[in-house]
Amino acid sequence: MTDRIFPRIQRGFLYFLLYSFIGWVYEIFLEVVVYRWGYSDRGVLFGPYCPVYGVGALVFLLCFGRLMARPGSPAFRAVRVLLVFLGCMLTATALELATSYFLEALTGSWPWQTYVNYGIHFQGRIALSPSIRFGLGGVLFLYILQPLFRRLVGALPNRTRSIVFWVLLAAFVLDNVLTILTRL
């Protein structure tokens, strides 16, 4: 049984880190290129990743993976894309809201307090514009990136995947410990 579960845990963690890194790059891109605020590290940890994106990606996989795998008529496939968009939008918004409260309790703030500048927002914690982008990002993630990452991670030999998993897990745990220690 563990022969089937542990490789799934390894793949899930590698997906988590890949999407956490992509989320960090996305946040930096928005800051530097779109809003032209200049560079600042948008992560809450030392490493180049935003774990909320990795958690969101895993939640999307758990919530919508089966829906994505279901065959159907062309009309159902079009409706499915709309359902995935709305589901990702709502799920990511709920995750972002919960994360803002968690980070506020842990660190006293949350990185996206700029949402008060958006026309439609709730306490600067969530806003309509980012929620729509999360829906679009979820569709991009599930239909384009995840199949690519599944092939990429699946192509790794078991031993190589295991070594990469343990090294990255150790680095991630160390990053979390150092972050907590520096905030005390």
Backbone bond lengths (Angstrom), bond angles and torsions (degrees), N, CA, C in turn:
res aa  C-N    CA-C-N  psi(-1)  N-CA   C-N-CA  omega(-1)  CA-C   N-CA-C  phi
1 M - - - 1.457 - - 1.527 110.99 -
2 T 1.344 117.10 -43.68 1.460 119.20 178.99 1.521 111.16 -67.04
3 D 1.350 117.30 -20.88 1.465 120.11 177.39 1.530 110.65 -64.45
4 R 1.328 117.96 -25.16 1.462 121.29 179.21 1.518 111.70 -97.22
5 I 1.314 118.06 -32.57 1.465 121.38 -175.08 1.531 111.80 -77.05
6 F 1.334 117.30 -45.63 1.459 118.94 -174.95 1.530 112.60 -61.90
7 P 1.340 120.08 -43.91 1.471 118.61 175.68 1.531 112.50 -60.25
8 R 1.314 118.41 -33.30 1.474 120.94 176.50 1.527 110.42 -66.75
9 I 1.326 117.05 -39.62 1.461 121.05 176.87 1.527 109.68 -63.98
10 Q 1.328 116.18 -44.02 1.466 119.88 178.29 1.533 110.73 -59.68
11 R 1.323 117.04 -49.48 1.472 120.35 179.45 1.521 110.57 -60.79
12 G 1.318 117.36 -43.58 1.465 120.43 179.48 1.517 111.97 -60.29
13 F 1.333 117.13 -42.39 1.463 120.03 179.02 1.526 110.88 -66.84
14 L 1.320 117.67 -40.85 1.464 120.18 178.37 1.529 110.87 -64.73
15 Y 1.329 117.22 -39.76 1.474 120.00 174.65 1.531 109.78 -61.68
16 F 1.322 116.19 -44.52 1.460 121.34 178.82 1.531 110.83 -54.67
17 L 1.331 117.01 -48.38 1.466 119.67 -179.15 1.531 112.03 -68.39
18 L 1.322 117.44 -38.93 1.465 119.79 178.16 1.526 110.85 -59.98
19 Y 1.320 116.32 -47.24 1.463 119.79 -178.51 1.525 112.16 -73.44
20 S 1.314 117.14 -29.65 1.464 120.00 174.52 1.527 109.95 -65.17
21 F 1.327 116.53 -40.28 1.459 120.88 177.48 1.532 110.53 -67.35
22 I 1.322 117.17 -44.88 1.473 120.53 178.45 1.525 109.85 -60.47
23 G 1.325 117.67 -39.82 1.465 120.96 177.21 1.510 111.83 -62.49
24 W 1.328 117.23 -39.35 1.464 121.50 177.88 1.532 109.93 -64.37
25 V 1.342 116.61 -45.18 1.467 120.80 178.64 1.530 109.87 -62.00
26 Y 1.326 116.93 -42.35 1.464 121.71 178.33 1.528 110.97 -59.94
27 E 1.319 116.89 -44.78 1.467 120.73 179.57 1.531 111.21 -63.98
28 I 1.319 116.93 -42.38 1.465 120.69 178.43 1.528 109.56 -64.95
29 F 1.328 117.22 -42.85 1.463 121.23 177.87 1.524 110.93 -57.48
30 L 1.326 116.47 -46.61 1.469 119.45 179.02 1.523 111.13 -59.65
31 E 1.326 116.51 -44.23 1.460 120.19 -178.01 1.510 113.47 -66.72
32 V 1.317 116.34 -45.50 1.465 120.50 -173.03 1.524 112.41 -83.66
33 V 1.321 117.40 -45.33 1.464 120.61 -172.55 1.522 112.31 -93.02
34 V 1.315 117.86 -49.77 1.463 120.74 -173.25 1.523 111.46 -77.17
35 Y 1.326 117.18 -55.52 1.460 120.18 -175.23 1.529 112.91 -90.80
36 R 1.341 116.51 -15.93 1.472 123.10 178.10 1.531 113.05 56.09
37 W 1.333 115.54 37.48 1.459 120.28 177.62 1.516 110.95 -80.64
38 G 1.301 117.08 -18.47 1.462 121.03 -174.03 1.520 109.49 100.41
39 Y 1.313 115.23 167.23 1.455 120.29 -175.81 1.523 111.85 -77.87
40 S 1.320 114.70 135.64 1.461 122.30 164.38 1.519 105.93 -150.60
41 D 1.299 116.74 145.90 1.461 120.19 -178.81 1.514 108.81 -68.94
42 R 1.315 117.11 117.98 1.454 122.04 -176.20 1.526 112.84 -87.21
43 G 1.308 117.96 -4.34 1.449 120.30 -179.77 1.519 111.87 -82.05
44 V 1.319 115.85 162.48 1.463 120.56 176.54 1.522 110.76 -98.97
45 L 1.322 116.66 -8.85 1.459 122.42 176.58 1.526 108.19 -110.16
46 F 1.325 117.14 177.59 1.457 120.34 -179.41 1.531 112.45 -75.81
47 G 1.315 117.08 -34.95 1.461 120.99 -176.07 1.520 112.69 -71.83
48 P 1.338 115.86 166.15 1.465 120.57 -179.18 1.532 111.55 -81.76
49 Y 1.306 115.78 70.98 1.456 120.37 177.81 1.518 109.99 -159.10
50 C 1.327 114.21 153.42 1.467 122.90 174.24 1.526 106.14 -118.00
51 P 1.331 117.91 99.89 1.457 120.84 -174.74 1.527 114.87 -56.81
52 V 1.322 118.50 -25.25 1.464 119.23 -179.45 1.538 110.29 -62.11
53 Y 1.329 117.30 -31.96 1.465 120.22 177.25 1.521 110.90 -70.41
54 G 1.331 117.38 -38.89 1.454 120.58 177.22 1.522 112.03 -65.36
55 V 1.328 115.99 -42.29 1.468 120.01 176.79 1.528 109.38 -63.79
56 G 1.328 116.81 -44.09 1.461 120.54 178.95 1.517 111.71 -59.35
57 A 1.321 117.46 -42.31 1.463 120.81 179.47 1.527 110.97 -63.15
58 L 1.329 117.00 -43.09 1.473 119.43 178.29 1.522 111.12 -65.55
59 V 1.323 117.10 -38.78 1.468 120.29 176.97 1.529 109.87 -63.72
60 F 1.331 117.17 -42.08 1.474 120.22 177.25 1.529 110.34 -59.37
61 L 1.330 116.37 -44.42 1.468 119.55 179.37 1.522 111.33 -61.65
62 L 1.325 115.97 -43.99 1.467 119.18 -179.66 1.531 112.03 -67.17
63 C 1.316 116.52 -41.31 1.465 120.64 -176.17 1.527 113.71 -77.76
64 F 1.331 116.32 -37.27 1.463 119.13 -170.04 1.518 114.35 -119.03
65 G 1.342 117.69 -1.86 1.460 120.73 -179.87 1.512 113.24 -59.51
66 R 1.318 117.25 -43.14 1.478 120.37 179.47 1.519 111.32 -68.04
67 L 1.325 116.41 -39.22 1.464 120.18 177.85 1.522 110.06 -61.60
68 M 1.318 116.75 -39.18 1.462 121.30 -179.66 1.523 111.22 -66.24
69 A 1.316 117.36 -32.93 1.462 121.78 -175.10 1.532 112.97 -80.99
70 R 1.322 117.02 -14.43 1.467 119.69 -176.22 1.523 110.86 -73.16
71 P 1.336 115.88 130.34 1.468 118.01 174.57 1.527 109.12 -73.44
72 G 1.294 115.87 164.15 1.455 118.78 178.77 1.509 111.46 -178.52
73 S 1.286 113.86 172.85 1.468 120.47 179.16 1.523 109.61 -69.30
74 P 1.342 117.42 164.45 1.474 119.65 176.62 1.532 112.43 -56.28
75 A 1.328 117.44 -36.85 1.466 119.97 178.77 1.531 110.35 -65.57
76 F 1.341 116.89 -40.74 1.458 120.15 178.72 1.527 110.73 -65.42
77 R 1.334 116.44 -38.04 1.467 119.17 179.38 1.521 111.39 -62.97
78 A 1.322 117.45 -37.99 1.474 120.70 178.13 1.529 110.23 -67.08
79 V 1.321 116.29 -42.62 1.466 120.51 178.12 1.525 109.71 -65.66
80 R 1.331 115.98 -37.19 1.466 120.53 179.88 1.529 110.61 -61.24
81 V 1.329 118.07 -41.47 1.469 120.71 178.60 1.524 109.53 -60.83
82 L 1.336 117.08 -43.08 1.464 120.89 178.41 1.534 110.66 -63.73
83 L 1.325 116.85 -43.25 1.466 120.57 178.92 1.537 111.47 -63.97
84 V 1.319 116.52 -40.34 1.466 120.39 177.94 1.522 109.58 -64.54
85 F 1.338 117.46 -43.43 1.469 121.07 178.02 1.530 110.52 -57.93
86 L 1.334 116.86 -52.03 1.466 120.63 -178.66 1.531 111.25 -64.31
87 G 1.317 116.61 -41.53 1.463 120.01 179.35 1.517 112.11 -63.63
88 C 1.328 116.62 -44.09 1.470 120.50 178.09 1.521 110.65 -64.85
89 M 1.308 116.55 -40.83 1.463 120.92 -179.96 1.534 110.34 -60.56
90 L 1.323 116.36 -49.77 1.459 120.26 -178.16 1.527 112.25 -69.51
91 T 1.313 116.63 -41.35 1.466 120.68 -179.69 1.524 110.79 -64.37
92 A 1.336 117.41 -46.89 1.464 120.88 -179.30 1.527 111.28 -64.94
93 T 1.330 116.51 -37.91 1.463 119.88 179.17 1.522 110.57 -65.23
94 A 1.321 117.15 -42.25 1.467 120.54 177.41 1.528 110.64 -64.65
95 L 1.328 116.69 -41.50 1.463 120.89 177.97 1.527 110.57 -63.78
96 E 1.325 117.01 -42.21 1.463 120.25 179.81 1.524 111.21 -65.05
97 L 1.310 117.62 -40.02 1.455 121.27 178.04 1.532 110.29 -62.87
98 A 1.331 116.28 -48.76 1.469 120.19 179.19 1.529 110.83 -61.61
99 T 1.332 116.97 -41.32 1.465 121.10 179.87 1.520 111.39 -64.07
100 S 1.333 117.25 -37.43 1.471 119.16 179.63 1.526 110.69 -62.77
101 Y 1.338 117.26 -40.82 1.464 120.02 177.60 1.535 110.85 -67.16
102 F 1.329 116.29 -41.25 1.474 120.83 179.30 1.527 110.57 -62.01
103 L 1.345 116.80 -48.82 1.469 119.99 -179.40 1.527 111.83 -65.57
104 E 1.327 116.28 -36.63 1.461 118.54 177.98 1.534 110.58 -63.15
105 A 1.323 116.30 -41.37 1.467 120.06 178.52 1.527 110.93 -67.51
106 L 1.331 116.72 -35.81 1.460 121.17 -176.24 1.527 112.54 -81.83
107 T 1.342 117.45 -42.65 1.466 120.34 -171.73 1.525 114.08 -120.40
108 G 1.320 117.62 -10.50 1.459 120.29 -178.90 1.518 114.31 94.70
109 S 1.328 117.50 -6.59 1.467 120.63 178.81 1.523 109.21 -159.33
110 W 1.308 115.95 -178.66 1.459 121.58 173.57 1.526 106.62 -139.72
111 P 1.354 117.15 149.74 1.464 120.45 -170.28 1.533 115.89 -66.19
112 W 1.307 119.73 -20.59 1.471 120.32 -174.35 1.528 112.74 -105.96
113 Q 1.306 116.87 40.81 1.464 120.20 178.70 1.522 112.52 -67.76
114 T 1.310 116.95 -5.76 1.468 121.09 178.33 1.526 111.84 -72.20
115 Y 1.320 117.99 -6.28 1.469 120.43 179.89 1.523 112.30 -61.03
116 V 1.326 118.21 -17.69 1.462 119.76 176.96 1.527 110.59 -63.68
117 N 1.342 117.64 -17.97 1.456 121.63 178.44 1.525 112.66 -80.38
118 Y 1.334 117.40 -10.97 1.459 121.26 178.95 1.526 109.54 -83.06
119 G 1.317 116.18 149.61 1.459 120.55 -178.79 1.523 113.13 -62.42
120 I 1.310 116.82 -44.36 1.464 121.02 -177.95 1.525 108.03 -116.25
121 H 1.337 115.52 109.75 1.455 120.85 -179.20 1.526 109.29 -149.41
122 F 1.337 115.40 165.90 1.454 122.09 174.99 1.519 108.05 -121.62
123 Q 1.314 117.64 109.19 1.472 124.88 177.60 1.529 113.28 53.54
124 G 1.313 117.49 22.54 1.457 120.12 -177.30 1.516 113.08 69.72
125 R 1.326 117.65 8.94 1.467 122.36 -177.91 1.518 112.13 -93.84
126 I 1.308 116.88 -38.79 1.456 122.77 177.44 1.520 107.60 -136.54
127 A 1.331 116.17 154.39 1.459 120.52 179.81 1.518 108.74 -148.42
128 L 1.322 115.97 155.59 1.468 121.09 -176.36 1.524 112.03 -63.51
129 S 1.320 117.92 -46.74 1.467 120.66 -176.75 1.531 112.57 -58.17
130 P 1.327 119.62 -50.85 1.469 118.63 176.83 1.527 112.42 -63.86
131 S 1.327 117.39 -33.08 1.462 119.56 179.53 1.527 110.52 -62.97
132 I 1.318 117.02 -40.98 1.466 120.78 177.09 1.528 109.80 -64.23
133 R 1.335 116.48 -42.45 1.474 119.52 177.75 1.526 111.03 -62.77
134 F 1.339 117.48 -36.76 1.466 119.65 177.70 1.529 110.72 -65.61
135 G 1.326 117.36 -37.72 1.461 120.27 175.91 1.515 111.60 -62.42
136 L 1.328 116.07 -46.21 1.468 120.74 177.74 1.523 110.61 -64.17
137 G 1.332 115.95 -42.16 1.463 120.28 178.55 1.519 111.76 -63.26
138 G 1.323 116.97 -37.51 1.463 120.60 177.85 1.519 111.89 -63.49
139 V 1.333 116.59 -40.52 1.467 120.23 177.26 1.526 109.87 -65.00
140 L 1.334 117.05 -45.04 1.464 121.50 177.18 1.529 110.19 -59.72
141 F 1.311 115.94 -45.32 1.454 121.99 -179.99 1.528 111.51 -59.87
142 L 1.335 117.03 -52.93 1.461 120.45 -173.83 1.532 113.26 -71.50
143 Y 1.313 117.24 -35.07 1.460 119.83 -175.72 1.519 114.24 -91.08
144 I 1.338 118.53 -26.04 1.466 119.82 -174.43 1.531 111.98 -118.80
145 L 1.343 117.40 -56.60 1.464 119.72 -173.39 1.525 113.66 -71.46
146 Q 1.313 117.82 -44.80 1.463 119.66 -175.70 1.529 112.47 -61.58
147 P 1.337 120.15 -43.63 1.474 117.64 175.77 1.540 112.53 -59.78
148 L 1.334 116.17 -37.01 1.463 120.41 177.52 1.528 110.55 -65.93
149 F 1.337 117.61 -47.00 1.465 121.18 179.79 1.532 111.22 -66.29
150 R 1.323 117.12 -34.64 1.465 120.05 178.48 1.532 109.39 -62.07
151 R 1.344 116.18 -43.21 1.462 119.76 177.96 1.532 111.01 -67.01
152 L 1.330 116.63 -42.06 1.463 121.72 -178.95 1.525 111.22 -61.40
153 V 1.315 116.91 -52.40 1.467 120.98 -179.54 1.526 110.44 -68.51
154 G 1.334 116.72 -37.17 1.466 120.31 178.85 1.517 113.40 -66.88
155 A 1.331 117.11 -24.99 1.465 120.77 -179.91 1.524 112.44 -76.68
156 L 1.326 117.37 -16.09 1.464 120.06 179.18 1.524 109.85 -70.60
157 P 1.320 117.57 131.73 1.466 118.64 173.23 1.532 109.42 -59.70
158 N 1.317 117.12 151.71 1.469 121.80 -176.33 1.518 112.18 -53.34
159 R 1.306 117.61 -44.57 1.473 120.96 -178.40 1.534 110.56 -65.21
160 T 1.308 117.46 -44.72 1.465 121.71 179.22 1.523 110.33 -63.06
161 R 1.335 116.83 -45.09 1.464 120.52 178.62 1.522 110.67 -60.71
162 S 1.323 116.39 -39.45 1.460 120.40 179.90 1.529 110.87 -65.92
163 I 1.320 118.07 -42.90 1.467 121.17 179.09 1.525 110.19 -64.44
164 V 1.328 116.69 -47.35 1.470 120.97 178.84 1.528 109.93 -59.00
165 F 1.322 116.61 -43.49 1.467 121.41 178.99 1.526 110.93 -58.02
166 W 1.341 117.65 -51.31 1.469 120.87 -175.74 1.521 111.78 -65.59
167 V 1.323 117.25 -40.31 1.473 120.36 179.47 1.524 110.10 -64.84
168 L 1.329 117.14 -47.75 1.465 120.46 -179.31 1.525 112.04 -67.86
169 L 1.322 117.01 -36.92 1.466 119.72 176.87 1.527 110.45 -63.30
170 A 1.333 117.24 -44.52 1.468 120.44 178.98 1.528 110.70 -61.42
171 A 1.337 116.74 -43.17 1.469 120.50 179.29 1.526 110.64 -64.18
172 F 1.319 117.16 -40.81 1.465 121.28 -178.93 1.528 111.10 -67.48
173 V 1.321 116.82 -43.20 1.473 120.40 178.26 1.526 109.84 -63.96
174 L 1.330 117.38 -44.01 1.461 121.36 178.12 1.537 110.31 -60.45
175 D 1.316 116.99 -42.45 1.467 121.27 178.18 1.527 110.24 -60.08
176 N 1.314 118.00 -44.45 1.462 121.56 178.57 1.524 111.47 -62.71
177 V 1.325 117.09 -44.10 1.462 121.19 -179.83 1.527 110.13 -63.41
178 L 1.328 117.37 -46.93 1.471 120.50 179.90 1.527 111.37 -63.47
179 T 1.310 116.74 -39.01 1.470 120.04 177.78 1.515 110.48 -62.55
180 I 1.308 117.41 -45.31 1.475 120.87 -179.93 1.528 110.02 -64.83
181 L 1.321 117.23 -42.71 1.469 120.50 -178.80 1.539 111.67 -64.90
182 T 1.315 118.03 -35.96 1.465 120.03 -179.50 1.514 111.82 -76.23
183 R 1.315 118.06 -16.93 1.470 120.92 -179.77 1.525 112.10 -92.59
184 L 1.345 117.06 -9.14 1.473 119.79 -179.78 1.506 112.09 -74.23
